[in-house]
Amino acid sequence: MHFSHRTGDQRLNALTIRSQELKGRGISISHLNDSNPTHFGMSVHGHDFRYIANPRGSIASREILAAYLSRRYGCEINAQQLYLLNSTSQAYAWLMMLLCDPEDKVLYPKPGYPLIESICALTGVECMPYRMSYDGSWVIDYVSISDALERCNYDGAEHPIKAIVLINPNNPTDSYVKSEERKRIVDLCRQYGVSIIADEVFYDFALEPFGANKRLAGESSVLTFALDGFSKMLAAADVKVGWIYVSGPDNEVVQAQQRLDIIADDFLPMSTLITQQIPALLEKADSQTALIHERCVSNMQWLREYVETSTQLGVVSVLRAEGGWSALLRYPSSIEDDELGLALLNQAHAMSAPGYFFDFDSNGYMSISLLPETENFRKNVKTVVDAIERLITAE
């Protein structure tokens, strides 16, 4: 496993080594350059408050979160392997810095959400797509991953692929990473020394799953960074609390955390004013997740029935949505995406999300949110279908 050079030399200097030895003997070490005002009774919180920084976030909050996630994820979550941070977007950036030197490569799914490309550009990393294809359900094109690794990760490669992003389930294809896909990708990662970045923020919102889905959090055979957060779990876009869970072979986890601690410390730990709210937020997590899941399932069921039984021309279909907050509509590719989008803007003042927003290679795809209240959702769907049918009949 090769990390980036961004975090510098990991060897400890003589002063640090000696201070650790003294601490190990129970000797307290004073720091002559200590500039933490809470150590000297000068905090706005009062004289009794003493702030002890931990780059991974408050240990008390991480222990509470780890206990909750162990139940929710169905596997043992170790608080020492959790990092609290502001969002999964920040998590992506930290992991790009951890794993990649400038111009190193990261694999990401296509079609997919454009966030990864943007963060790669901001961190000086090259993103390479691997294909997803639809044949009754969305599947990962394993050959495209294997070919990319064979081309880029030969001995002595200057800028190899350092990580593969697996979004479980993906947005907007709404597809989980299936067990056989996972096995093959893990084997490739072990063969080529590649890490997994697993974005699982939509995991608990199953719509039409095949079953046997499993989180990548806790994967032990290859270095894995699982991302999750409160904004989806609580259906609260303003609650910017995310986390990284590090797992894999023990020696690689230790090396990764040594370096990730440096990055986290440089960008400063999450404020205790925020982490103190985590226990109260967790009390609402189950009910909020259930609420949004019920809304999405209900809208998805109506959407499928409406498109199959109530549309006039039968030119619109709904692709299988295994999990997430959206559905993909399929319509004739003879209709230009922008033609339909402009029709919706001009006639209904509605902004669409056509396929090219997500790197689809052809016309004829639109992502539609399952979150609106029932009446508004049905109105939105009928507006889109009517616009498509008008364009078809106009041809």
C-alpha positions as CSV (number, residue, x, y, z in Angstrom):
1,M,0.0,0.0,0.0
2,H,1.5,3.3,-1.1
3,F,0.3,6.6,0.4
4,S,1.0,10.0,-0.9
5,H,4.0,12.1,0.0
6,R,1.8,15.0,1.2
7,T,2.0,14.0,4.8
8,G,5.8,14.0,4.8
9,D,8.2,11.8,6.7
10,Q,6.6,9.7,9.4
11,R,9.7,9.2,11.5
12,L,9.6,10.8,14.9
13,N,12.1,13.3,16.0
14,A,14.3,12.8,19.1
15,L,12.3,15.1,21.3
16,T,9.0,13.4,20.5
17,I,10.5,9.9,21.1
18,R,12.0,11.0,24.4
19,S,8.7,12.7,25.6
20,Q,6.8,9.5,24.7
21,E,9.2,7.4,26.7
22,L,8.8,9.7,29.8
23,K,5.0,9.7,29.4
24,G,5.2,5.9,29.3
25,R,6.8,6.0,32.7
26,G,4.0,8.2,34.1
27,I,6.0,11.5,34.0
28,S,3.9,14.6,33.1
29,I,5.4,16.7,30.4
30,S,4.9,20.5,30.4
31,H,4.9,22.3,27.0
32,L,6.8,25.6,27.0
33,N,5.0,26.8,23.9
34,D,1.5,25.8,25.0
35,S,-0.9,28.4,23.5
36,N,-4.2,26.7,24.3
37,P,-6.0,29.3,26.4
38,T,-8.3,26.7,28.0
39,H,-5.2,25.3,29.8
40,F,-4.8,28.6,31.6
41,G,-8.4,29.4,32.7
42,M,-9.0,31.9,29.9
43,S,-11.8,30.1,28.0
44,V,-15.1,31.7,27.3
45,H,-16.6,28.4,28.6
46,G,-15.2,29.1,32.1
47,H,-12.3,28.1,34.3
48,D,-13.4,24.5,34.6
49,F,-13.3,23.9,30.8
50,R,-10.2,22.3,29.4
51,Y,-10.0,21.5,25.7
52,I,-7.9,18.5,24.7
53,A,-7.6,18.3,20.9
54,N,-8.0,15.0,19.1
55,P,-7.6,15.0,15.3
56,R,-10.3,12.4,15.0
57,G,-12.9,14.3,17.0
58,S,-14.1,14.0,20.5
59,I,-13.6,10.5,21.8
60,A,-16.7,10.6,23.9
61,S,-18.8,11.5,20.8
62,R,-17.1,8.9,18.7
63,E,-17.7,6.2,21.3
64,I,-21.4,7.1,21.3
65,L,-21.6,7.2,17.6
66,A,-19.7,3.9,17.3
67,A,-22.1,2.1,19.6
68,Y,-25.0,3.4,17.5
69,L,-23.4,2.5,14.2
70,S,-22.5,-1.0,15.4
71,R,-26.2,-1.7,15.8
72,R,-27.3,0.1,12.6
73,Y,-24.5,-1.4,10.4
74,G,-24.7,-4.9,11.9
75,C,-21.0,-5.1,12.5
76,E,-18.6,-4.0,15.3
77,I,-17.5,-0.4,14.8
78,N,-14.3,0.7,16.7
79,A,-14.5,4.3,17.8
80,Q,-10.7,4.6,17.4
81,Q,-11.1,4.0,13.7
82,L,-13.8,6.8,13.3
83,Y,-13.0,10.3,12.1
84,L,-15.6,13.1,12.6
85,L,-15.6,15.9,10.0
86,N,-17.9,18.4,8.4
87,S,-19.2,16.3,5.5
88,T,-18.5,13.4,3.2
89,S,-17.3,16.0,0.6
90,Q,-14.6,16.9,3.0
91,A,-13.9,13.2,3.6
92,Y,-13.3,12.7,-0.1
93,A,-10.8,15.6,-0.1
94,W,-8.9,14.3,2.9
95,L,-8.7,10.8,1.3
96,M,-7.4,12.2,-2.0
97,M,-4.7,14.0,0.0
98,L,-3.9,10.8,2.0
99,L,-3.7,8.4,-0.9
100,C,-2.7,10.5,-4.0
101,D,0.2,12.6,-5.1
102,P,-0.7,15.2,-7.7
103,E,-1.8,13.5,-11.0
104,D,-2.3,10.1,-9.3
105,K,-5.5,8.5,-10.4
106,V,-8.9,7.5,-8.8
107,L,-11.5,5.3,-10.4
108,Y,-15.1,6.5,-10.1
109,P,-18.5,5.2,-11.5
110,K,-20.0,6.5,-14.8
111,P,-22.9,7.3,-14.8
112,G,-22.4,9.0,-11.4
113,Y,-22.7,12.1,-9.4
114,P,-20.3,14.9,-10.6
115,L,-19.0,15.7,-7.1
116,I,-16.1,13.3,-7.3
117,E,-14.7,14.8,-10.5
118,S,-14.9,18.3,-8.9
119,I,-13.1,17.3,-5.7
120,C,-10.4,15.4,-7.7
121,A,-9.8,18.6,-9.7
122,L,-9.5,20.7,-6.6
123,T,-7.0,18.3,-5.0
124,G,-4.9,17.8,-8.2
125,V,-6.0,14.2,-8.7
126,E,-6.9,12.6,-12.0
127,C,-10.3,10.8,-12.0
128,M,-10.9,7.9,-14.4
129,P,-14.3,6.5,-15.0
130,Y,-15.3,2.9,-14.8
131,R,-18.5,1.9,-16.7
132,M,-21.8,0.9,-15.3
133,S,-24.4,-0.6,-17.7
134,Y,-28.1,-1.4,-17.5
135,D,-29.6,-4.8,-18.4
136,G,-32.7,-5.0,-16.2
137,S,-30.5,-3.6,-13.4
138,W,-27.4,-1.5,-13.2
139,V,-24.1,-3.5,-12.9
140,I,-20.5,-2.5,-12.6
141,D,-18.4,-3.3,-15.7
142,Y,-15.7,-5.3,-14.0
143,V,-13.7,-5.5,-17.2
144,S,-13.3,-1.7,-17.4
145,I,-11.9,-1.7,-13.9
146,S,-9.5,-4.6,-14.6
147,D,-8.3,-3.0,-17.9
148,A,-7.7,0.4,-16.2
149,L,-5.6,-1.2,-13.4
150,E,-3.6,-3.3,-15.9
151,R,-2.8,-0.1,-17.9
152,C,-2.0,2.2,-15.0
153,N,-0.6,0.1,-12.2
154,Y,2.3,-1.7,-13.9
155,D,5.7,-1.8,-12.0
156,G,7.3,1.6,-12.0
157,A,4.1,3.5,-13.1
158,E,4.6,7.2,-12.3
159,H,1.0,8.0,-11.5
160,P,-0.9,4.8,-10.7
161,I,-4.5,4.3,-9.7
162,K,-4.6,4.7,-5.9
163,A,-8.3,4.2,-5.1
164,I,-11.6,3.1,-6.5
165,V,-14.8,4.9,-5.4
166,L,-17.7,2.5,-4.8
167,I,-21.0,4.3,-4.1
168,N,-23.3,1.9,-2.3
169,P,-26.0,2.6,-3.6
170,N,-24.9,4.7,-6.5
171,N,-26.5,8.0,-7.5
172,P,-28.3,8.4,-9.9
173,T,-28.4,4.7,-10.9
174,D,-29.7,3.6,-7.5
175,S,-27.7,0.4,-7.6
176,Y,-26.0,-1.4,-4.7
177,V,-22.6,-3.0,-5.0
178,K,-23.6,-6.7,-5.5
179,S,-21.8,-9.4,-3.7
180,E,-20.0,-10.8,-6.7
181,E,-19.0,-7.3,-7.8
182,R,-17.6,-6.7,-4.4
183,K,-15.6,-9.9,-4.3
184,R,-14.0,-9.2,-7.7
185,I,-13.2,-5.6,-6.9
186,V,-11.6,-6.5,-3.5
187,D,-9.5,-9.1,-5.2
188,L,-8.3,-6.6,-7.8
189,C,-7.6,-4.0,-5.0
190,R,-5.4,-6.5,-3.2
191,Q,-3.6,-7.5,-6.4
192,Y,-2.8,-3.9,-7.4
193,G,-2.4,-2.2,-4.0
194,V,-5.5,-0.1,-4.4
195,S,-7.8,1.3,-1.6
196,I,-11.6,1.4,-1.6
197,I,-13.5,4.6,-0.8
198,A,-17.0,3.5,-0.1
199,D,-19.7,6.2,0.0
200,E,-22.7,4.7,1.8
201,V,-24.8,7.7,2.7
202,F,-27.9,6.3,0.9
203,Y,-27.4,2.7,2.1
204,D,-30.5,2.5,4.4
205,F,-32.9,3.7,1.7
206,A,-33.7,0.5,-0.1
207,L,-36.4,0.7,-2.9
208,E,-36.3,-2.3,-5.1
209,P,-33.3,-4.3,-3.9
210,F,-32.3,-7.7,-4.9
211,G,-31.4,-8.6,-1.3
212,A,-28.1,-9.8,0.3
213,N,-26.8,-6.2,0.2
214,K,-24.0,-5.5,2.6
215,R,-22.1,-2.4,3.6
216,L,-18.5,-2.0,2.8
217,A,-17.9,-0.4,6.2
218,G,-15.7,-2.8,8.2
219,E,-14.2,-4.6,5.1
220,S,-11.1,-6.3,6.5
221,S,-9.2,-7.7,3.5
222,V,-8.3,-4.4,1.8
223,L,-7.8,-0.9,3.1
224,T,-11.3,0.6,3.1
225,F,-12.6,4.1,3.9
226,A,-16.4,4.0,4.5
227,L,-18.2,7.4,4.4
228,D,-21.5,8.3,5.9
229,G,-23.2,11.2,7.7
230,F,-26.2,12.8,9.3
231,S,-27.4,14.9,6.4
232,K,-29.0,11.8,4.7
233,M,-29.6,9.8,7.9
234,L,-31.6,12.7,9.4
235,A,-33.0,14.1,6.2
236,A,-31.4,17.3,7.2
237,A,-29.1,18.9,4.6
238,D,-28.0,21.6,7.1
239,V,-26.6,19.0,9.6
240,K,-23.1,18.8,8.3
241,V,-21.6,16.0,10.4
242,G,-19.9,13.2,8.5
243,W,-17.5,10.5,9.3
244,I,-14.9,8.2,7.8
245,Y,-14.5,4.6,9.1
246,V,-11.1,3.1,8.4
247,S,-10.8,-0.7,8.1
248,G,-8.6,-3.3,6.5
249,P,-5.5,-5.3,7.3
250,D,-4.2,-4.1,10.7
251,N,-0.8,-2.8,9.5
252,E,-2.3,-0.8,6.7
253,V,-5.0,0.7,9.0
254,V,-2.2,1.8,11.4
255,Q,-0.2,3.4,8.6
256,A,-3.3,5.1,7.1
257,Q,-4.4,6.5,10.5
258,Q,-1.0,7.9,11.3
259,R,-1.1,9.9,8.1
260,L,-4.8,10.7,8.3
261,D,-4.3,12.1,11.8
262,I,-1.8,14.7,10.3
263,I,-4.4,15.8,7.7
264,A,-7.2,15.9,10.3
265,D,-5.0,17.9,12.7
266,D,-4.0,20.4,10.0
267,F,-7.6,21.1,9.2
268,L,-8.5,21.1,12.9
269,P,-10.9,18.7,14.7
270,M,-14.6,19.2,14.6
271,S,-15.8,21.7,17.1
272,T,-17.0,20.4,20.5
273,L,-20.0,22.7,20.1
274,I,-21.1,20.4,17.3
275,T,-20.0,17.0,18.6
276,Q,-21.9,17.6,21.8
277,Q,-25.1,17.5,19.7
278,I,-24.4,14.1,18.4
279,P,-26.2,12.1,21.2
280,A,-29.3,14.2,20.7
281,L,-29.2,13.8,16.9
282,L,-28.8,10.1,17.2
283,E,-32.0,9.8,19.2
284,K,-33.8,11.1,16.1
285,A,-31.9,9.1,13.5
286,D,-34.0,6.0,13.3
287,S,-37.3,7.8,13.1
288,Q,-36.0,10.3,10.5
289,T,-34.6,7.6,8.3
290,A,-37.8,5.6,8.5
291,L,-39.8,8.7,7.6
292,I,-37.9,9.5,4.4
293,H,-37.6,5.9,3.5
294,E,-41.4,5.5,3.6
295,R,-41.9,8.6,1.4
296,C,-39.4,7.4,-1.2
297,V,-40.9,3.9,-1.3
298,S,-44.5,5.2,-1.6
299,N,-43.6,7.6,-4.4
300,M,-41.6,4.9,-6.2
301,Q,-44.5,2.5,-6.1
302,W,-46.9,5.1,-7.5
303,L,-44.4,6.2,-10.2
304,R,-44.0,2.7,-11.5
305,E,-47.8,2.0,-11.5
306,Y,-48.5,5.3,-13.2
307,V,-45.9,4.9,-16.0
308,E,-47.0,1.3,-16.7
309,T,-50.8,1.8,-16.7
310,S,-51.7,5.5,-17.1
311,T,-49.5,7.1,-19.7
312,Q,-51.0,7.5,-23.2
313,L,-48.1,6.6,-25.5
314,G,-46.1,4.2,-23.4
315,V,-42.8,5.9,-24.3
316,V,-41.6,6.5,-20.8
317,S,-40.3,3.8,-18.5
318,V,-38.8,3.6,-15.0
319,L,-35.5,1.9,-14.6
320,R,-35.0,-0.4,-11.6
321,A,-34.1,1.6,-8.5
322,E,-32.5,-0.6,-5.9
323,G,-31.9,2.2,-3.3
324,G,-31.7,5.9,-2.9
325,W,-33.7,9.1,-3.1
326,S,-34.4,9.3,-6.8
327,A,-35.6,7.4,-9.8
328,L,-34.4,7.3,-13.4
329,L,-36.9,7.9,-16.2
330,R,-36.1,6.6,-19.7
331,Y,-37.6,8.2,-22.8
332,P,-36.9,8.0,-26.5
333,S,-33.3,9.2,-27.3
334,S,-34.7,10.9,-30.4
335,I,-35.7,13.7,-28.0
336,E,-32.7,15.9,-27.2
337,D,-32.2,16.3,-23.4
338,D,-32.0,20.1,-23.7
339,E,-35.1,20.2,-25.9
340,L,-37.0,18.5,-23.2
341,G,-35.4,20.6,-20.4
342,L,-36.2,23.8,-22.1
343,A,-39.8,22.7,-22.7
344,L,-40.2,22.0,-19.0
345,L,-38.6,25.4,-18.1
346,N,-40.7,27.4,-20.6
347,Q,-44.0,25.6,-20.0
348,A,-43.9,24.5,-16.4
349,H,-41.0,26.6,-15.0
350,A,-39.5,23.3,-13.9
351,M,-35.7,22.6,-13.9
352,S,-34.9,19.0,-15.0
353,A,-31.8,16.8,-14.3
354,P,-31.0,15.3,-17.7
355,G,-28.7,12.3,-18.1
356,Y,-25.7,14.4,-19.2
357,F,-25.6,15.9,-15.8
358,F,-24.4,12.5,-14.6
359,D,-22.2,11.5,-17.6
360,F,-24.8,9.4,-19.5
361,D,-23.5,8.8,-23.0
362,S,-26.8,9.4,-24.8
363,N,-30.1,11.3,-24.6
364,G,-33.2,9.8,-23.0
365,Y,-32.5,9.7,-19.3
366,M,-33.8,12.0,-16.5
367,S,-33.3,11.7,-12.7
368,I,-36.3,12.7,-10.6
369,S,-36.4,13.1,-6.9
370,L,-38.6,10.8,-4.8
371,L,-38.7,13.3,-1.8
372,P,-41.6,15.6,-2.6
373,E,-44.9,15.2,-0.8
374,T,-47.3,13.0,-2.6
375,E,-49.4,15.6,-4.4
376,N,-46.4,17.6,-5.7
377,F,-44.5,14.4,-6.7
378,R,-47.4,13.2,-8.8
379,K,-47.8,16.6,-10.4
380,N,-44.1,16.7,-11.2
381,V,-44.2,13.2,-12.9
382,K,-47.3,14.1,-14.9
383,T,-45.7,17.3,-16.0
384,V,-42.6,15.5,-17.3
385,V,-44.5,12.7,-19.0
386,D,-46.9,15.2,-20.7
387,A,-43.9,17.2,-22.0
388,I,-42.3,14.0,-23.4
389,E,-45.5,12.9,-25.1
390,R,-46.0,16.3,-26.7
391,L,-42.5,16.3,-28.1
392,I,-43.1,12.8,-29.5
393,T,-46.4,13.6,-31.2
394,A,-44.9,16.8,-32.6
395,E,-42.3,14.8,-34.4
